[in-house]
Amino acid sequence: QVMLVESGGGLVQAGDSLRLSCTASGRTLPRSAMGWFRRAPGKEREFVAAITWRGDNTNYADSVKGRCTISRDNAKNTMYLQMNALKPEDTAVYYCAQGGEGRWYASRASDEYDYWGQGTQVTVSS
């Protein structure tokens, strides 16, 4: 079993930055892609960004491209999402996700991910 724990959310003003972290723990951690998704109030969960196991390929939603950077440190079992120039429409609960062993591709599809965190709230005021 893999446990994912997000941190770094909070209340910020438009134009500010935040860095989210997601730390994985478990008896055996898969060598797989990881991703960030978010769910805004009253909306469906949506893809934000994803990264391959080696970190050599990334994928971003158009809504965050150029403002966000996904990265990971496998030695620390941690993935990050640096978010800059935050907008009120970025307000959401942000979830990290990890694929099962062998899921290499940085997919946008939530059903490609087997493990999910509980989420961290990001609120951006105007």
N, C-alpha and C positions, 0 to 999 in steps of 0.2 A: 504494500500500500504506500502511496506517495501522498504526503501532506504539503500543501502549498499555502504560504502565509504572506499576504500583501501588507505593505506598510508605506507610509509617506504621503498619504492623502491629507487633505485639510481644506480650510477656507482661505481663499486668496482673492486678490483683485484682478480684474482683467489686465492682461499684459504681464502678469507675474509668471514665475516658473515654479515647477515642482518636479521632484524626482521620485517616482514610485519604485519600490523594490518588491521582489517576490523571491522568497527563500523556500527551497524545497528540502524536505527531509523524508527519511524512510529507510527501510532496510536495504533496498536495492533501488537506486535511482536510474530511470531509463535514459539512454542516450538518444534524445529526441528533440524535436522542435518545441519551442515554447511561444506563447502568444499572449497578447493583452486584448481584452474585450471590454466593452462598457455597456451599461444600461442606464439610460436617462429616464427620469420620471415619465411614466405613461408611454414609453417607447419600447420597442423590441431590443434585445441585446444585439450589439453590432461589433464588428471587427475593428480593432485599432491598429495593431502591429503584430508582426511575428518574426521569429529569428530561428535559423537552423541550429542544429546541435553545435556545429563548429563556429557559428557566428559569421559565416562567410556569405550568407545571403539573408536579406531582410525583405519584408513586405509591409507596406503601409496603406492604410485607408487614405483616400484622397483628401478627406477632411482634416487630416493631421500631417500630411506629407509636408516636409519643410519646416515644421514646428516641433516635431517629436523625433527622438532617436531611441531606438531599442538596442540594448546590448546585454551581454551576459558574461558572467565569470564562473566557469564551470568548477574551478577550484574552490569556490565559495558556494557553489550550488545556488547561485543567485542571478536573477534577471532584473534588468532595470528598464524604466521608461522615463527618459528625460523629456519633460514637456515645457516648451517655451511659448511665450506670447499667448498665454491662455485666454480663452474667450468664454463668455457665459454659456455658450452652447456646448462647451466641454464638460459642463456639470453632469456628473453621473457617478454611479458606483463602478469602479474599475476592478475587473477580475483578471487574474492571471490563470493560464492554462498550460498544461504540458501533455504532449502526446505519449502514447505507449512506446515501448522499445521498438525501434525500427521506423518510427514515423519521422522521417528526416525533413520532409518538406515544410516550409514556413507557410502553412495553409491559412487562408482566410475563413475556412469553414469550421464552425464550432464543433461539428460532429467528428472532426479529425483529432480532437483533443480528448484525452481520457480522464485527466485529473484537473480539478478546479479548486481555486481558493475561495474564501468566503467574501472577498471583496473589500475595497477601501473607498471611502467616499471622497470625491473631489467636488468642491463647490467653488465656482468662480462668480464673484459679484461684479456687477457693471459699474 
